[in-house]
Amino acid sequence: MAAEKSRRLPPLSGVLVLVMASTGLVVVDITIVALGLPLISADVADGGSVESVVVTYTVAMGALTQVVGSLSDRWGRRPLFLTGIAVFTLASLAAMLAPSLGFLNLARVVQGAGAAVIMVNGIPLLSDRYSGEERNLAIGAWGSFATAAGLLAPTLGGLLIEAFGWQAVFGINIPLGIAAYIVAARVLPRTAQPGPAARPDWLGSVLLMVGLGAATTLMLRPEATWGIQDTALLIVALTSLAGFSVLQFRVPQPTLELRLFTQTAFSGAMLAVFLSRVLSIGGSVYLVLYFADALLLGPTLAGLLMTPIFLAQMITGMVGSKLLSHWAPGLVIGLGYTLKGAGLLALALLVAPDTPWWVLLVPLLAWGAGGGIAGAPVMAVAVNVTAPERVGMVAGSVSTLASVGAGIGTAALGAVYTLYGGADREAVTGGVQAVLTVSALLSGLAVATTLILISPRRVPRPARHEEAAA
């Protein structure tokens, strides 16, 4: 009977600690570098666009996640993970010593490649180590820790830069990367499952990397106008991705098994991942703009007002995993998006140029709590409806769609803001209200599609004897 007792936390293991710590390292590096851009500009930019330091890292990650996820299934988790940590650490050293902006951008591309390997291997490693309810809880803990790392990044970055200069945001990765490599070499099993011996889909991998790289670069473009280079990027992206899609049905071992999307539950999980990033990243960008330009709050207070979202998401991530022991996944995810939509709608109704900041705290908590409840079950559904030898591929799909969703969300909601917003406080408020209203409607769409595609009939709650046996 003891074996049937429901857990509240996953059993602690070296693999879980390693995956959480290394993922936290990558997540922190996504945002921490942005704080050092002014000093980088003054030191090594030489008149170049210093924002490229952030863009190159993001583009490299977005372009490689699906490819390295599939290679993880073929070559094994351990060797690829060790390689990713080594590449990330050495590239951090190169970035710290960069004498010019061009050298720094090159180092960031390599660093992004290592980060993609680390991020994509997180779910497969946890899936290999845990099963049943323990797997769901482990994925929830992983997601919550990644959220916490993102929350701490601005504070950590500010302290490092103020004390040691911009080089410190890269230098901190070196001792942590070495420690992660040592731990990984000790705790990761040497028998990590190899994939099929068939030749990798190199042409498909190249087409996907080129297509996603072009698409990500296009989404991250800072210019408001459309030029010939943007048209060229769009053509390259569409042509490469179309060629990739056709090729995947013709090769014996595809980089992405497109037939996975014929499973309605898998498609529902992928759509939920995409919409989650559209709402979380896209919506938060313009909410910060409201804090700064409408409420006239300083950067510190504006940043602190975003804290309730991340704190609630971090705490309720484990709640979502726990609810999977009692409810079908589709109901848990639907509950999360319902709560997120309610928070977004309340914010849309409450924001005004004279709204006291403390009035917004409860809706912000609801937004974050909804994201936390929905997040872990989405990952669990994607993993649990897929064969074990395809978990790396699935992790790549999750990471890729998350990156694409963040870019599309920022761009699409930016278009909404431009249509309804303006420069003065009232106009800023109007634009942000429109963004929040559209985001609330998208949350409602996520609830509807989740309940249809990930219905209890398609993905029921695991029976208690199955959890105990796992």
N, C-alpha and C positions, 0 to 999 in steps of 0.2 A: 504493500500500500504506500510505503514511503516513496517508491519510485514514481508514483502517480501524482505526488504533490506538485502543485503548480509553482514554478519559480517566479521570482520577481527580478532577478538579475542573472545574466549568463555566468556560468562557471568561469572564474578567472584563469587565464592561460597565457603563456608567453606569446602565442600567436596573436591573441586579442590585444595585448598590451603593445606589441610591435606594430600591428596594423593601425591602431588608434594613434600612436605617437607619430608614425611616419606620415599618415594622412594629415594629421595636425600640422606637421612641418610644411607640407605642400600647400595646405589651405592658407596658412599664415603668409606664405610667400606670395600668394596671389594679391593680397591687399597691402602688406607691409611696405612694399617697394614704392607704392604711390606716395607715401609720406615723404620719401626722400627725393622726389623729383625736383623740387626747387634747388636743392644743393647739387644734385647731379647736373642740372642745367648750367649752373654757375661754374662747375668744375670741369666737365668733359664734353658738354653738348656741342660746343663750337658752332652755335647757331642752328643746329639741327632740332628736329621735333623730339623733345624729350619724352613725350607720351609713348613713343615707340618702344621704350623700355618695358612698359606694361603690355602693349599690344603684341610684341613678338612672343612673349611668354604664353599669352592666352592663345594665340594662333597656333603655336606648336602643340600645345596641349589638345586643343580642339581637333587638330588634324590627325593626331596619332592615336587617340584613345581607342577607337574601334580596331585599328590594326594591331596594337599591342595586346588588346584583349583577346583577339583570336590567336595570336602567337603564344599567349599564356596557356591556352588549351593544348597547343601542339608541343611546345617545348618544356612545359612544366612551370609551376609557380616559383619554385625556389631560385633557379638560375636567372630567370627574368627579373624577379624582384631584387636580387642582389645586384644585378647589372643596373637597374633603375636607380638604386640608392647611390651606387658608385658614380654614375653619370651625373646625377643631381648634385652630389657633393663636390666633385671636381669642377663642374660648371659654376658652382657658387664661388669657389676659389678664384676661378678665372674672372668672374664678374667683379669680385672684390678688388682685384688687381688691375681692372680694365683701365688703359691709358686714354681711351677715346670712346665716343658714343658708338661708333661702328663696331668696335671690339666688344663693348658691353652688350649690344644687341645680339651679336653672334653668340656670346656666352648665354644670353637669355633664351635663345632658341634651343640650345643644347640642354639647358636647365629645364625648359618646358618639356622636352622629350623625356628626360628622366622622371619628371613629375607625373607625366601621363602613365608611365609604367607603374609607378608607386600607387597612384590613385586607382587604376583599373584593377590591380591585383588585390585590392582590399577585400571586395566581396567574394571573389573566388577562394581566397585563403580562409576566410571565415566559413564559407560554405563547405570547404573540405574538412575543417576542424570541428564544426558543429552540425547538428541536424535537429529537425523538429522544432519544438518551442525554443530550445536553446539557441538555434540558429537565428530565429526571429529576434530574440533578445540581444544577441551579439550584434546583429546588423543595426538594431536600434541604438545600442551603446556606441557603436562606431559613428553613426550619423549624429548623435547628440554631442559627442566629443569634437567632431569636425565643426559643428556649429559653435561650440565653446571656443575653439581655436580661432575661428573667424571673429568672434566677439572680442577676444583679447589682443588681436593683431594690432589695432590702432594704438592702444596703450603701450604695448611692447615696442612697437616701431618708434613711437615718439621718444621713449626713454633711451633707446639705443642710439638714435640719430643725434639727440641732444648731447649725449655723453661721448660718442665716438665718431660721429659723422656718418654719411650715407653708406660708406663701405661696411658698416656694422650690420646692416640688414642682410647682407650676403654672408658676412663672416660668421654670423651666429649659426648658419647652416652647417659649417664645417665640423665643429665638435659634435653637434647633434647627429649629423650624417654618419660620422665615423662610429658613434655609439650605436646607431640603428643598424649599421652593417654588421657590427660584431654580434649584436643580439640576433639578427636575422640568421647569421651563419650558425648560431647555436640552436635556435628553436625551430626553424623551418625544416620539415622532414625532407630527407634526401629522396624519398620515394614519391615526391609530388607527382601526381599523375601526368604522364606524357600524353600528348594527343596522338592522332593518327600519323602514320609515317609518311603520308602522301606529301608531295611537294607543296609548299605554301603558295598561296595565290598572290604572287608578287605583283603582277600587272594590276589586279584588282586593288591591292594595297596602295600602289602608286596613284591610281586614279582617284581613290577615296581621299588620300592625303592631299592631292592637288585640289580636288573639288572642295573639300572642307576648309582647306587653308585659304582658298580664294573667297569662299563664302564668308568665313569668319572675318577676314580682312575687310571685306565689303561692309559687313555689319558694324565693325568697329571704327569705320572711317569717321573722322571728326568733322569733315566739311559738310555744310548744309546744301551745297549745290552738287549737281550730278555732272561728271566730266567723262571724257573719252576713256580714261583709265578705269573708271567705274564700270562702264559698258564692257570693256575688255575683261575685267574681273568676273562680271556676271556671265559672260559667254563661256569663259573657262570653267566656272563653277558648274553651270548647267550641263555643258558638254561632258565634263569629267564624271559628274554624278550619274548622268544618263548612261554613259558607257560602263560605269561600275555596276549599275543595276542590271543591265543586260548580261554582263559577264558573270554575275553571281549565280545565274541559273544554268550556266554552261560549264563551270569548273567543278571537279569532284570534291574539293575542300575549299569552299568559299570563305572569304573574310567575314562576311555577314550572311547567315542563312536567312534569306528573305522569307522563306516559308514559315519561319517562326511567327511572322505577323498574321498568318492565317489563324492562329490561336487567338480567340477574342480576348481572353484574359491577359495574354501577353501584350496585345495591342493596347488594351485599356491601361495597363501599367505604364507602357511607354508614353501614352498620351498624357497620363497623370504626371509623369516626370517632366515632360515638356511644359505643361501648363503651370506646374509648380515654380519652375524657374522664370517663366514669363511674369508671374505675379510677384515672386519674392524679389528678384533683381530689378525687373522693370519698374514695379510699383515703388520700391524703396528709393530709387534714384530721385523721383519727382516729389516724394514725401520730404526728403531732406531739403529739396529746393524750397518747399513751402515753409519749413522751419526757418531757413535762412533768409528768404526774400519776402515772405509775408509776415511771419511772426517776428522777424528781425532778431533772431537769436544768434549768438556767437557760435563758432565752430564746435567748441567744447560741449555746450548745452545741446546743440542740435545733434551731435553724436550720441550724447547720453540719452536723448529721447528715443533713439532707435534701439537702445538696450533692452527695453521690455520685449520687443519682438524676438530677439535672439535668446534671451533668458527663458521666455516661455517655450520657445521651440526646443531648446536644449532639454528642459525638464520634461516636457510632454512627449519627447521622442520615445522614451522608455514606456510611457503610458500606451502609446499606439501599439508597440510591440506586445505589451501585456494583454491588451484587448483582443489580440489575435487568438488567445487561448479560449476566449468566450464567444466572440462574434466572428462571422465570416469576414474575410478581408475586405470585400467590397463595401460592407457596411461601415467598417472602421475608417476606410479611406473617405467614404461619403460623409461621415461625421466630421472628419477633419476639414474637408473643403467647405462644409456647411458653416462651421465655426469661423473659418478664415473669411468666407464671404460675408458673414454677419459683421465681422470686425471691419472689413473694407467698406461696407455700406454705411456703417455707423460713422466712420471717419469722413466719408463723403458728405454726410449730413451735418457733421459738426465743424468741419474746417471753415474758418472765416479769418479775416485779418485781425480780429480782436479776440479770438478764442483763447482762453487761458490754457497753457500747455498741459496742466494737470488733468484737464477734462479729457484729453486724448489717451490717457494711460490705459484705461480699460479696453477700448477698441484695439489698441496696439497689442495688448496682452492676448486678446482673442485672435488676432491675426497670427501671431507667433504660435499660440497653442494649437490652432488648427493646422498650421504647417507641420508642427512636430508630430501630431497624431497621425496625419496622413502620410508622412515621409517614409517611416520604416516599413509599414505594410506594403507600400508600393514596391520597394526593393525586394521584400520577401516574396511577393506574388511573382515578380519577374524571375526570381531564382527557382522558386518551387515548381513552376510549370515547365521548367527547362531541364533537359537531361544534364547530368553532372559534367559530362565532357564538353558542354557548351556554356558553362557558367562564365568563363572569361569573355567569350563573345558577347554574352548578355551584359556583363559589367561594362564592356566597351560601348554598347548601345546606350546604356543608362548615362554614362559620362558624356557621350557625344550629344545626345538629345538635351542634356542639361546645359551644355555649353551653347548649343544652337538656340535653346529656349531663352537663355539669358540675353543673347544678342538680339534675337527677334523681339523679345519683350521690351528691351530698352528702346529699340528703333520704333516699333509699332506704337507703344504708349507715348513715345516722344512725338510722333505725328499727331496723336490725339491732343497732347499738351499744346503743340504749336497751333493747332486749329482753334482751340478754345482759350489759350492763355495769352499773356502779354508781359509787359515790363513792370507795371506798377503793382502794388500789393493786392488790389482787388482782382486784377487780371491774372496774377500768379495763382491766387486762390481759385479762380474759375477754372484755370487749366488743370490744377491738381484735383479739383472736384470731378472733372471729366475723367481724368485718369483713374481715380479711385472707383468711380461708378462703373467704368468699363471693366476694371479688374474684378469688381463684385459680380458682374454678369458672367465673366469668364469662370469665376468660382462656381457659379450655378451650373454652367456648362460642364465643368469637371465633375460635379455631383451627379448630373444626369448620365454622362457617359460612363462613369464608374459603376453606377448601379445597374446599367445595362450590360456593359462588357465584362465587369468583374462581379457578376451577380452571385448570390449564394449557390445557385444551381450549378454554375460553372466552376467556382472555387469555394467549396464548402469549408467550414471550420474543421480543423483536424480532429479526428476522434481521440478521446482521452487515451485509449489503449495504444494508438499510433504514437502519441507523444511519449508515453512511458517506454514504449519499445525503442524509440529513437535514443 
